[in-house]
Amino acid sequence: RRDDDDDESNSVNHQNIKLELGAFQENKSIAPLSTWTLESAYTSSNSDNDMMEFVVDEEDLFPGLSAEDATVWKVLDGSVVGYGSRQVGGGKGPGNPHGEESELRYYVDRRVVEGKYWLESKGLEVEVNIVVNPNLEHLW
């Protein structure tokens, strides 16, 4: 996400680079990904993948980020990303009577999330800024 505020602690073009996870949406925007915990969602038995779970916070979904708001630095391949879904509105019940309302879950390998990345064009080493919002957890 671009942040053009003047920051004296960063001497490269006075830009503060925030590297965040995001997902392309159907409306051609990018929505930031958030999580409710830094704990692992699961680990796979046949490899050393340690997957963290993310969702799009509905507060960030619309209008999303445009090309003017964000720069895509890296597209993750299927070896480090997985997908799932969860029912919203408490599962089946008054808020979701037939259980058809759901949201996409994004599983991202912890090594990707906690890694450091060299941005050659900026001459900076950056880390992923993880957005943690405990209100995104659904308790059944």
Rosetta blueprint (number, residue, H / E / L):
1 R L
2 R L
3 D L
4 D L
5 D L
6 D L
7 D L
8 E L
9 S L
10 N L
11 S L
12 V L
13 N L
14 H L
15 Q L
16 N L
17 I L
18 K L
19 L E
20 E L
21 L L
22 G E
23 A E
24 F E
25 Q L
26 E L
27 N L
28 K L
29 S L
30 I E
31 A E
32 P E
33 L E
34 S E
35 T E
36 W L
37 T L
38 L L
39 E L
40 S L
41 A L
42 Y E
43 T E
44 S L
45 S L
46 N L
47 S L
48 D L
49 N L
50 D E
51 M E
52 M E
53 E E
54 F E
55 V E
56 V E
57 D L
58 E H
59 E H
60 D H
61 L H
62 F L
63 P L
64 G L
65 L E
66 S L
67 A L
68 E L
69 D L
70 A L
71 T L
72 V L
73 W L
74 K L
75 V L
76 L L
77 D L
78 G L
79 S L
80 V L
81 V E
82 G E
83 Y E
84 G E
85 S E
86 R E
87 Q E
88 V L
89 G L
90 G L
91 G L
92 K L
93 G E
94 P L
95 G L
96 N E
97 P L
98 H L
99 G L
100 E L
101 E L
102 S E
103 E E
104 L E
105 R E
106 Y E
107 Y E
108 V E
109 D E
110 R H
111 R H
112 V H
113 V H
114 E L
115 G L
116 K E
117 Y E
118 W E
119 L E
120 E L
121 S L
122 K L
123 G L
124 L E
125 E E
126 V E
127 E E
128 V E
129 N L
130 I L
131 V E
132 V E
133 N L
134 P H
135 N H
136 L H
137 E L
138 H L
139 L L
140 W L
